[in-house]
């Protein structure tokens, strides 16, 4: 509460200084939180008028890379090992908020099919990061093609 209240108070002060221009704020949540903690965070974001929630940030969980070279390195893990949990979190939030706050899916989007998975889980937008690093601009084209086919199928 204290952090989000401070952020929104500062935004309102800057809005007054800058002629009423509203600057949207989206908060990215960690996938390593327990589901009830995630939902409490989302409730806080909604109550303070945060404009969007990003599901999810990197993970410190190494289960999906166990036994691989460099698996024990510290720091946040992104990309494919994060995809499943990120989608779970998107679905959890979407079912909880029922459209009250936009959800931006992030985490493990390596293909167009991964992007569609996030949309089907309840995201309104999809953020590309690690997948873009590994696959380059082709990933954007793959996502656009997958989205067009998904929309055409009537889902």
DANORHU-V948224 format. One line per field, one symbol per residue. phi: phi as a letter, one per 40 degrees, with the letter a starting at -180 (. if undefined). burial: # if it has 16 or more other ideal C-beta (glycine too) atoms within 10 Angstrom, else .. A space follows every 50 residues. Layout:
# DANORHU-V948224
phi: ???
burial: ???
This chain:
# DANORHU-V948224
phi: .ccccccccccccccccbggccbcbbbcbcccccdcccccccdcccccgc cabbbaccbccbdcbdgcdgcccchcbbgdccdccdcdcdcdcdcccfgc acbbcahgcbacccccdcccchccbbcbacdcccbgddcccccccccccc cccgc
burial: ...#...#..#.............###.###......##.##..#..#.# .########....##...........#######.##########.##... ############.######.###..###.###..#...#..##..#...# .....
